[in-house]
Amino acid sequence: MLKGLRNIIKKEIKDLLRDPKILFGMILMPIIIFPVMGLMMGFSMKTAVETAKSARIAIWDSDGGAEAKNLIEYLRNINPNIVILNSSSLNESINVSLELGVSSLIVIPEGFTENISAGLPGVVKSYTIIRSLAFSGIMSGASGERLIEAYSRILTVRIISTRIYDVTPDFVLNPIRASSMTIIKGRVIPISPSIIASVASQTITTPIMLTIMIIFAMQIAATSIAIEKEEKTLETLLSLPVSRFGILAGKLGGTIIIAVLGAAAFMVGYLVYANQIFVSYGEDMPQVSLESIGIGLTPQAFIVLGVVIFMALLSSLALSLSISVFAEDVRSAQTLVGYLYLPLMIPAFMLMMVDLNSLPLPIAIPLYLIPYTYVIQASKDLLLGEYTSSIIGIAYISLFTLAVLYFAARMFATEKILTARLRIFRRKTITPKT
């Protein structure tokens, strides 16, 4: 029953590997993609940690005592990017910190030194300013809180080494208590940044969902021309009493409808998804949602995000349509589109970890040139009410799409639509001996 199975398997393997696109796309591409992505992810993590270490921190000292000065000196030795504020009130300190662009504000209240001298815990207020939902943005903001905890441990060692016994064990273990709060969009929220990070981390799946949706759309569009070529119906289609531009417009019309449906489906699903994101931050405490901490889409931001996603889908569909011109059949069309996965996945994974504007120019410029970078950036910025990246993204993706459509129109206007082929490796032709 299975007679000759081995020979059939060998034949099938040879047939598949004979196509350079299959060889390059399925075997060589993974060898290239994973090292590149690993390099990018490692670089992103390193950048996030370095950004957190060098984060600017503002300090408002309303105590002025010896222990407050010791704390400030310690912070300056650890982080040179310390800014001392001469404010008259807490609100003024917060406003100045927002204007200076610091990542966190440390407030040393009056009575701090007196409490510690009396064997009572000194309270330090830490305000984490979150301007980005990227991992590096939250880490940078929480750096002030971590420095306070580190100084508290140093103070514990000093108390034990000086053999001060007339204090409570609780004071020895926790001589400084950090009261952590978060500032989002100028609003003070009495929640620790770690809780914000837990809620914000739920939005990390958004770039992944966007990437998967775009990949599916590209695969669908890539088969549009390839099926016509494979089934030999392209010649018949071109011979109809319809202009070449009309044929292209018809295919693009279907592409636009798919893009609209895809964008609408994503936005509906995203609304349901966002409403389900919450986390509990303590016993007998209410759950925290995106809306309660000031992270969410306003109606205007919702519309802008929909436009960005629509433009991204339209550009990817038009690009796939143009690339499929060079394919001989459906299989080769899907292989050619597979080469575009890397520039799609790199922005999605990198921008989950770091902000685009925090990257060095040699890394940031290639990302700026990838149109899908703006989609990932917009999906995060709009949650915080930032529209700049979205507006730039819509303009850039529109220009990119127009350039792709111009190329497609030129291809449809000539007979290259029938003869175009893309060969990664040219096969050697053997000239018969005479």
TABEL-V697439 format. One line per field, one symbol per residue. ss: DSSP state (H for helix, E for strand, C for the rest). phi: phi as a letter, one per 20 degrees, with the letter a starting at -180 (. if undefined). psi: psi as a letter, one per 20 degrees, with the letter a starting at -180 (. if undefined). A space follows every 50 residues. Layout:
ss->???
phi->???
psi->???
This chain:
ss->CCCCHHHHHHHHHHHHHHCHHHHHHHHHHHHHHHHHHHHHHHHHHHHHHH HHHCCCEEEEECCCCHHHHHHHHHHHHHCCCEEEECCCCHHHHHHHHHHH CCCEEEEECCCHHHHHHCCCCEEEEEEEEECCCCHHHHHHHCHHHHHHHH HHHHHHHHHHHCCCCCCCHHHHHCCEEEEEEEEECCEEECCCHHHHHHHH HHHHHHHHHHHHHHHHHHHHHHHHHHHHHHCCCHHHHHHCCCCHHHHHHH HHHHHHHHHHHHHHHHHHHHHHHHHCCEEECCCCCCEEECHHHCCCCCHH HHHHHHHHHHHHHHHHHHHHHHHHHHCCCHHHHHHHHHCCHHHHHHHHHH HHHCCHHHCCHHHHHHHHHCCHHHHHHHHHHHHHCCCHHHHHHHHHHHHH HHHHHHHHHHHHCCCHHHHCCCCCCCCCCCCCCC
phi->.dfnffffffffffffffegfffffedffgfeffffffffffffffffff fffeffcdcdddemefffffffffffffcfeedeededbfffffffffff mfebcddeffnffffffemdfeeceddedddbefgffffffeffffffff fffffffffffeledecfgffffcfcdeeeccdclmdedfcffffgffff ffefffgfffffffffffffffefefffffeldfffffeffcfgffffff fffffffffffffffffffffffffeeabedqfldfeedgffdndrefgf fffffffffffffffffffffffffeeebffffffffgfefffefgffef ffeceffeefggeffgfffefffffffffefffdmedgffffffffffff fffffffffffffceffedfcddfceffeeeffd
psi->hkpjhghgggggghggihohhggghhghghhggghghggggghggghggh hhhjqppqpoojgjrghhhggggghhhgoilpppqmrirghhggghghhi krhqppporpjghgghhjkqppppppopooiqjqghghgghjhgghhghg hhhghghhgghjloikqqhhhghmhpppoprqopkjppplqqhhgghhgh hhihighgggggghgghhhghhighhhgghjkihgghhiqlpqghhgghg hhghgggggggggggghghhggghiiorqpkrpkqrqprghhjjorprhg hggghggggghggghhghghgghihjqhagghghgghhiihgighghghg ihhrqhiiqqghhhghhhiohihhggghhghhhjjpighggggggghggg ghgghggghhghirjhhhipqoogppqppopqq.
